[in-house]
Amino acid sequence: MNNNRPIVGITMGDPVGIGPELVCLALNHPEVYDVARPLVIGDVQVLEKAKLITKSPSLIATVNSPGAASYKPGCIEVLNSSHIDPDALVWGHPTEITGTAMEHYIVTAIDMALKDDIAAIVTCPINKTALKLAGSQYHGHTELLADRTGTEEYSMMMAGDRLRVVLVTIHISLKQVPQSLTIENIMSTIETTDYSLKERFGFETPKIAVAGLNPHSGEAGMFGDEEARIIEPAVSFSKKNGINVSGPYPSDTVFFKAMNGQFDAVVCMYHDQGLIPFKMVHFSDGVNTTLGLPIIRTSVDHGTAYDIAGKGVADPGSLIQAIRMAASQATYRIEKKHNPA
């Protein structure tokens, strides 16, 4: 097979969530190997247990380094990074051991990506409770990725074939959103979105829309002044900096326009503003990708699903798309490096 395919490191995620099953199911698809050389960073014994549950026909093999793997369909190759007793593992019930292992997979992958041992990272889902049990200082992937890579300005994008949304604020309560919005953090999100669409997705002049915060984008101040006071200046300054951005647009129309090709991405003010329309369209094939990092990272757009873990019914669609997107971004980056404009 083509050895120019980028090596994509796939972290197994929470050992007692659906991550191990997703890995076994996704890497049963030969087309994944057409675009990437997948290397799992996880636990061989846990994957063997997941293999039985999912009835995966693939072999599972341990490798000591990315260069030792064959990257051929039919064999799931694993950099073994923990030694969890599979008989002590209970699906859906995290422990200090599983939480520690889960974090270690991510740290290992980040360090490999920073050294260019792998071209991109794809992360299976983790759980905040499990991180807490392990005594971690982090609440999730994004904070760990940013800290480990020394990144201060980063954004979360949810991406699919029809819609891309980027969030200014992420995991905070709705009542905290207005006071958390500033001209500076909206401008930073717009700039990161513009740069990433060019550098990761290949858009020469991306068209970016910015959603308003309030109904009807405030209706000239009737429903709030955040649009006039914060969002409009951020859009205006970003335009002056050469970015093709417009808005703020009412949330009840901007996503329809984006889905129909008028915009390449929508910058959203808060979590559910962007994720509700996104998951209506891309519930099974959406991808979470972190913008602004020095490394490429994509992820499934769902959680550990403890309620179905160990039942063999997990849907690998999002993981397959996350691998495809990571490989696409890595390939574009490599080609651009070798053939600068």
Kinemage of the C-alpha trace (Angstrom):
@kinemage 1
@onewidth
@group {chain A} dominant
@subgroup {mainchain}
@vectorlist {calphas} color= white
{ca met a 1} P 0.000 0.000 0.000
{ca asn a 2} L 0.978 3.660 -0.403
{ca asn a 3} L 3.497 4.557 2.303
{ca asn a 4} L 2.860 8.264 1.741
{ca arg a 5} L -0.327 7.921 3.742
{ca pro a 6} L 0.047 9.893 6.986
{ca ile a 7} L 0.482 7.970 10.216
{ca val a 8} L -2.531 8.790 12.377
{ca gly a 9} L -2.331 8.021 16.081
{ca ile a 10} L -5.681 6.942 17.536
{ca thr a 11} L -5.988 7.182 21.305
{ca met a 12} L -8.234 4.429 22.673
{ca gly a 13} L -10.085 6.767 25.046
{ca asp a 14} L -11.731 5.613 28.245
{ca pro a 15} L -11.035 1.872 28.634
{ca val a 16} L -14.516 1.301 30.105
{ca gly a 17} L -16.346 3.461 27.567
{ca ile a 18} L -17.129 2.686 23.940
{ca gly a 19} L -13.682 3.758 22.695
{ca pro a 20} L -12.184 0.227 22.489
{ca glu a 21} L -15.242 -1.000 20.585
{ca leu a 22} L -15.117 1.978 18.217
{ca val a 23} L -11.483 1.206 17.425
{ca cys a 24} L -12.259 -2.424 16.618
{ca leu a 25} L -15.271 -1.485 14.481
{ca ala a 26} L -13.711 1.459 12.626
{ca leu a 27} L -10.505 -0.366 11.730
{ca asn a 28} L -12.528 -3.186 10.198
{ca his a 29} L -13.194 -0.789 7.312
{ca pro a 30} L -10.463 -1.244 4.682
{ca glu a 31} L -11.155 2.209 3.229
{ca val a 32} L -9.665 3.752 6.380
{ca tyr a 33} L -6.328 2.299 5.313
{ca asp a 34} L -6.659 3.911 1.876
{ca val a 35} L -6.146 7.367 3.400
{ca ala a 36} L -4.201 6.742 6.607
{ca arg a 37} L -1.782 4.487 8.434
{ca pro a 38} L -3.668 4.037 11.724
{ca leu a 39} L -1.727 3.360 14.915
{ca val a 40} L -3.733 2.778 18.096
{ca ile a 41} L -2.325 4.092 21.364
{ca gly a 42} L -4.068 2.058 24.030
{ca asp a 43} L -4.222 -1.321 25.724
{ca val a 44} L -3.977 -4.589 23.802
{ca gln a 45} L -5.784 -6.689 26.417
{ca val a 46} L -8.716 -4.276 26.586
{ca leu a 47} L -8.920 -4.246 22.796
{ca glu a 48} L -8.917 -8.038 22.747
{ca lys a 49} L -11.939 -7.937 25.048
{ca ala a 50} L -13.623 -5.385 22.780
{ca lys a 51} L -12.788 -7.511 19.761
{ca leu a 52} L -14.823 -10.395 21.176
{ca ile a 53} L -17.761 -8.099 21.872
{ca thr a 54} L -17.754 -6.545 18.412
{ca lys a 55} L -16.939 -9.837 16.631
{ca ser a 56} L -14.133 -8.063 14.809
{ca pro a 57} L -12.219 -10.356 12.419
{ca ser a 58} L -9.067 -8.235 12.634
{ca leu a 59} L -5.922 -9.400 14.382
{ca ile a 60} L -4.582 -7.217 17.181
{ca ala a 61} L -0.815 -6.805 17.288
{ca thr a 62} L 1.574 -4.926 19.546
{ca val a 63} L 4.226 -2.719 17.939
{ca asn a 64} L 7.046 -0.864 19.674
{ca ser a 65} L 7.177 2.154 17.373
{ca pro a 66} L 5.337 3.679 14.402
{ca gly a 67} L 8.027 2.396 12.057
{ca ala a 68} L 7.456 -1.219 13.125
{ca ala a 69} L 3.835 -1.366 11.960
{ca ser a 70} L 2.656 -2.714 8.591
{ca tyr a 71} L -0.539 -0.606 8.361
{ca lys a 72} L -2.517 -3.152 6.375
{ca pro a 73} L -6.229 -3.937 6.662
{ca gly a 74} L -7.011 -6.908 8.851
{ca cys a 75} L -4.509 -6.069 11.572
{ca ile a 76} L -5.068 -3.470 14.291
{ca glu a 77} L -1.619 -2.358 15.399
{ca val a 78} L -1.264 -0.997 18.917
{ca leu a 79} L 1.385 0.900 20.808
{ca asn a 80} L 0.630 -0.718 24.158
{ca ser a 81} L 0.553 2.058 26.752
{ca ser a 82} L -1.136 0.413 29.732
{ca his a 83} L -1.549 -3.018 31.287
{ca ile a 84} L -5.096 -3.169 32.595
{ca asp a 85} L -6.380 -6.515 33.848
{ca pro a 86} L -9.318 -7.161 31.505
{ca asp a 87} L -11.021 -9.372 34.106
{ca ala a 88} L -11.070 -6.434 36.536
{ca leu a 89} L -12.534 -4.076 33.946
{ca val a 90} L -16.256 -3.326 34.282
{ca trp a 91} L -17.828 -1.531 31.319
{ca gly a 92} L -19.265 1.823 32.248
{ca his a 93} L -17.485 2.005 35.611
{ca pro a 94} L -14.307 4.103 35.590
{ca thr a 95} L -11.602 3.704 38.217
{ca glu a 96} L -8.382 5.465 39.105
{ca ile a 97} L -6.534 2.881 36.987
{ca thr a 98} L -8.655 3.367 33.870
{ca gly a 99} L -8.609 7.149 34.282
{ca thr a 100} L -4.824 7.218 34.589
{ca ala a 101} L -4.427 5.012 31.529
{ca met a 102} L -6.832 7.169 29.522
{ca glu a 103} L -4.811 10.311 30.223
{ca his a 104} L -1.532 8.533 29.487
{ca tyr a 105} L -2.710 7.580 25.980
{ca ile a 106} L -3.351 11.237 25.192
{ca val a 107} L -0.048 12.488 26.596
{ca thr a 108} L 1.822 9.810 24.653
{ca ala a 109} L 0.095 10.765 21.419
{ca ile a 110} L 0.696 14.501 21.900
{ca asp a 111} L 4.394 13.967 22.510
{ca met a 112} L 4.660 11.728 19.446
{ca ala a 113} L 2.907 14.338 17.307
{ca leu a 114} L 5.166 17.119 18.581
{ca lys a 115} L 8.174 15.026 17.531
{ca asp a 116} L 6.565 14.253 14.129
{ca asp a 117} L 6.538 10.529 14.899
{ca ile a 118} L 2.875 10.661 13.884
{ca ala a 119} L 1.227 13.173 11.551
{ca ala a 120} L -2.036 13.630 13.464
{ca ile a 121} L -4.002 12.543 16.518
{ca val a 122} L -7.528 11.154 16.600
{ca thr a 123} L -9.033 10.852 20.065
{ca cys a 124} L -11.710 8.446 21.211
{ca pro a 125} L -14.002 9.738 23.980
{ca ile a 126} L -12.913 10.317 27.558
{ca asn a 127} L -14.848 11.142 30.707
{ca lys a 128} L -14.405 14.018 33.168
{ca thr a 129} L -15.292 11.823 36.153
{ca ala a 130} L -12.609 9.334 35.157
{ca leu a 131} L -10.031 12.121 34.895
{ca lys a 132} L -11.011 13.296 38.390
{ca leu a 133} L -10.667 9.774 39.778
{ca ala a 134} L -7.150 9.690 38.336
{ca gly a 135} L -6.298 12.969 40.061
{ca ser a 136} L -5.870 14.807 36.775
{ca gln a 137} L -5.731 18.595 36.733
{ca tyr a 138} L -7.600 18.654 33.402
{ca his a 139} L -11.321 18.645 32.609
{ca gly a 140} L -10.998 17.212 29.112
{ca his a 141} L -8.968 16.768 25.955
{ca thr a 142} L -8.806 20.418 24.946
{ca glu a 143} L -7.217 21.729 28.135
{ca leu a 144} L -4.673 18.899 28.147
{ca leu a 145} L -3.811 19.418 24.481
{ca ala a 146} L -3.412 23.172 24.913
{ca asp a 147} L -1.248 22.857 28.028
{ca arg a 148} L 0.972 20.095 26.648
{ca thr a 149} L 1.572 21.969 23.390
{ca gly a 150} L 1.946 25.402 24.997
{ca thr a 151} L -1.032 26.810 23.094
{ca glu a 152} L -2.847 29.879 24.423
{ca glu a 153} L -5.231 30.675 21.555
{ca tyr a 154} L -7.343 27.724 20.453
{ca ser a 155} L -10.900 27.006 19.383
{ca met a 156} L -13.232 24.030 19.091
{ca met a 157} L -14.673 23.325 15.645
{ca met a 158} L -17.358 20.780 14.862
{ca ala a 159} L -17.037 19.844 11.210
{ca gly a 160} L -18.967 17.836 8.660
{ca asp a 161} L -19.475 17.874 4.915
{ca arg a 162} L -22.373 20.343 5.142
{ca leu a 163} L -21.708 22.451 8.225
{ca arg a 164} L -18.783 23.725 10.298
{ca val a 165} L -19.258 25.602 13.558
{ca val a 166} L -16.649 27.188 15.845
{ca leu a 167} L -17.335 28.196 19.442
{ca val a 168} L -16.218 31.371 21.215
{ca thr a 169} L -17.216 30.015 24.639
{ca ile a 170} L -17.504 26.292 25.321
{ca his a 171} L -18.279 24.586 28.629
{ca ile a 172} L -19.759 27.347 30.757
{ca ser a 173} L -23.301 27.971 31.958
{ca leu a 174} L -25.639 29.963 29.748
{ca lys a 175} L -25.854 32.793 32.276
{ca gln a 176} L -22.062 33.186 32.116
{ca val a 177} L -21.945 33.605 28.345
{ca pro a 178} L -22.759 37.338 27.963
{ca gln a 179} L -20.193 38.410 30.540
{ca ser a 180} L -17.586 36.074 29.002
{ca leu a 181} L -17.825 37.571 25.515
{ca thr a 182} L -15.286 40.235 24.582
{ca ile a 183} L -14.274 41.915 21.360
{ca glu a 184} L -10.875 40.293 21.788
{ca asn a 185} L -12.004 36.675 22.235
{ca ile a 186} L -14.467 36.909 19.347
{ca met a 187} L -11.751 38.374 17.119
{ca ser a 188} L -9.348 35.644 18.214
{ca thr a 189} L -11.893 32.963 17.326
{ca ile a 190} L -12.534 34.544 13.916
{ca glu a 191} L -8.799 34.761 13.228
{ca thr a 192} L -8.170 31.159 14.313
{ca thr a 193} L -11.075 29.976 12.157
{ca asp a 194} L -9.811 31.867 9.119
{ca tyr a 195} L -6.248 30.604 9.513
{ca ser a 196} L -7.323 27.004 10.081
{ca leu a 197} L -9.718 26.924 7.120
{ca lys a 198} L -6.796 28.020 4.966
{ca glu a 199} L -4.065 25.884 6.527
{ca arg a 200} L -6.010 22.726 7.416
{ca phe a 201} L -8.945 22.630 5.017
{ca gly a 202} L -7.488 24.238 1.898
{ca phe a 203} L -9.841 27.215 1.527
{ca glu a 204} L -8.085 30.105 -0.220
{ca thr a 205} L -10.527 32.780 0.965
{ca pro a 206} L -12.908 31.232 3.475
{ca lys a 207} L -16.301 32.843 4.031
{ca ile a 208} L -17.006 33.135 7.745
{ca ala a 209} L -20.328 34.068 9.330
{ca val a 210} L -20.693 35.240 12.910
{ca ala a 211} L -23.876 34.435 14.806
{ca gly a 212} L -25.503 36.963 17.100
{ca leu a 213} L -26.103 36.205 20.755
{ca asn a 214} L -29.702 37.346 21.181
{ca pro a 215} L -32.926 36.604 19.250
{ca his a 216} L -32.911 38.428 15.900
{ca ser a 217} L -29.355 39.549 16.733
{ca gly a 218} L -30.750 41.877 19.360
{ca glu a 219} L -33.335 43.569 17.109
{ca ala a 220} L -31.529 46.929 17.203
{ca gly a 221} L -31.060 46.717 20.970
{ca met a 222} L -34.561 45.593 21.904
{ca phe a 223} L -33.368 42.179 23.125
{ca gly a 224} L -29.839 43.013 24.256
{ca asp a 225} L -26.868 45.189 23.348
{ca glu a 226} L -24.111 42.572 22.997
{ca glu a 227} L -24.347 42.650 19.197
{ca ala a 228} L -23.777 46.411 18.910
{ca arg a 229} L -21.369 46.658 21.828
{ca ile a 230} L -19.193 43.557 21.332
{ca ile a 231} L -19.927 41.380 18.294
{ca glu a 232} L -20.231 44.034 15.576
{ca pro a 233} L -16.925 45.716 16.517
{ca ala a 234} L -15.188 42.315 16.498
{ca val a 235} L -16.505 41.611 13.007
{ca ser a 236} L -15.570 45.094 11.801
{ca phe a 237} L -12.001 44.922 13.134
{ca ser a 238} L -11.577 41.420 11.665
{ca lys a 239} L -12.670 42.691 8.253
{ca lys a 240} L -10.084 45.472 8.472
{ca asn a 241} L -7.495 42.751 9.129
{ca gly a 242} L -8.343 41.185 5.770
{ca ile a 243} L -10.658 38.385 6.877
{ca asn a 244} L -13.745 37.604 4.781
{ca val a 245} L -16.191 37.686 7.679
{ca ser a 246} L -19.692 39.069 8.100
{ca gly a 247} L -22.421 39.304 10.709
{ca pro a 248} L -23.728 39.126 13.320
{ca tyr a 249} L -26.572 37.095 11.825
{ca pro a 250} L -29.673 35.819 13.631
{ca ser a 251} L -29.134 32.225 14.738
{ca asp a 252} L -32.434 31.080 13.250
{ca thr a 253} L -31.199 31.747 9.677
{ca val a 254} L -27.392 31.651 9.601
{ca phe a 255} L -27.011 27.871 9.816
{ca phe a 256} L -29.436 27.315 6.939
{ca lys a 257} L -27.357 29.689 4.828
{ca ala a 258} L -24.124 27.953 5.789
{ca met a 259} L -25.536 24.510 4.976
{ca asn a 260} L -26.450 25.783 1.532
{ca gly a 261} L -22.964 27.013 0.724
{ca gln a 262} L -23.169 30.713 1.562
{ca phe a 263} L -20.584 30.335 4.358
{ca asp a 264} L -17.707 27.923 5.035
{ca ala a 265} L -18.015 28.182 8.823
{ca val a 266} L -20.146 29.849 11.475
{ca val a 267} L -18.561 31.368 14.580
{ca cys a 268} L -20.984 30.824 17.469
{ca met a 269} L -21.183 32.567 20.809
{ca tyr a 270} L -21.926 29.536 22.992
{ca his a 271} L -21.965 25.749 23.049
{ca asp a 272} L -25.557 24.806 22.251
{ca gln a 273} L -25.999 27.606 19.722
{ca gly a 274} L -23.575 25.758 17.465
{ca leu a 275} L -23.955 22.145 18.508
{ca ile a 276} L -27.728 21.813 18.276
{ca pro a 277} L -27.906 22.626 14.541
{ca phe a 278} L -24.666 20.758 13.907
{ca lys a 279} L -25.850 17.526 15.494
{ca met a 280} L -29.194 17.767 13.736
{ca val a 281} L -27.226 17.403 10.505
{ca his a 282} L -24.119 15.435 11.527
{ca phe a 283} L -25.169 13.323 14.501
{ca ser a 284} L -23.453 10.160 13.243
{ca asp a 285} L -20.605 11.560 11.160
{ca gly a 286} L -19.612 14.828 12.848
{ca val a 287} L -16.011 15.472 13.832
{ca asn a 288} L -14.561 17.603 16.614
{ca thr a 289} L -11.256 19.246 15.658
{ca thr a 290} L -9.190 21.623 17.779
{ca leu a 291} L -8.030 24.726 15.911
{ca gly a 292} L -4.928 26.696 16.814
{ca leu a 293} L -2.751 23.799 18.000
{ca pro a 294} L 0.684 23.165 16.460
{ca ile a 295} L -0.448 19.580 15.891
{ca ile a 296} L -3.486 18.126 14.116
{ca arg a 297} L -6.161 16.723 16.392
{ca thr a 298} L -9.600 15.437 15.515
{ca ser a 299} L -12.063 13.516 17.649
{ca val a 300} L -15.419 11.826 17.677
{ca asp a 301} L -18.198 14.288 18.511
{ca his a 302} L -19.781 12.180 21.278
{ca gly a 303} L -18.982 10.899 24.736
{ca thr a 304} L -18.054 7.602 26.368
{ca ala a 305} L -21.639 6.303 26.264
{ca tyr a 306} L -21.272 4.243 29.449
{ca asp a 307} L -24.872 3.062 29.059
{ca ile a 308} L -24.034 1.041 25.935
{ca ala a 309} L -20.367 0.249 26.617
{ca gly a 310} L -19.613 -3.447 26.311
{ca lys a 311} L -22.764 -4.204 24.317
{ca gly a 312} L -21.228 -4.121 20.825
{ca val a 313} L -23.758 -1.624 19.467
{ca ala a 314} L -21.574 1.517 19.243
{ca asp a 315} L -21.607 3.369 15.913
{ca pro a 316} L -18.077 3.930 14.521
{ca gly a 317} L -19.233 6.502 11.945
{ca ser a 318} L -17.844 9.538 13.755
{ca leu a 319} L -14.489 7.859 14.399
{ca ile a 320} L -14.157 6.867 10.746
{ca gln a 321} L -14.833 10.448 9.690
{ca ala a 322} L -12.416 11.768 12.329
{ca ile a 323} L -9.661 9.540 10.912
{ca arg a 324} L -10.480 10.709 7.390
{ca met a 325} L -10.382 14.371 8.420
{ca ala a 326} L -7.122 13.977 10.341
{ca ala a 327} L -5.546 12.239 7.351
{ca ser a 328} L -6.843 14.917 4.990
{ca gln a 329} L -5.466 17.744 7.143
{ca ala a 330} L -2.127 15.976 7.539
{ca thr a 331} L -1.838 15.280 3.813
{ca tyr a 332} L -2.655 18.900 2.977
{ca arg a 333} L -0.085 20.142 5.498
{ca ile a 334} L 2.613 17.808 4.121
{ca glu a 335} L 1.890 18.788 0.516
{ca lys a 336} L 1.918 22.491 1.371
{ca lys a 337} L 5.228 22.101 3.202
{ca his a 338} L 6.796 20.403 0.193
{ca asn a 339} L 5.153 22.652 -2.367
{ca pro a 340} L 4.776 26.147 -0.869
{ca ala a 341} L 2.804 28.639 -2.930
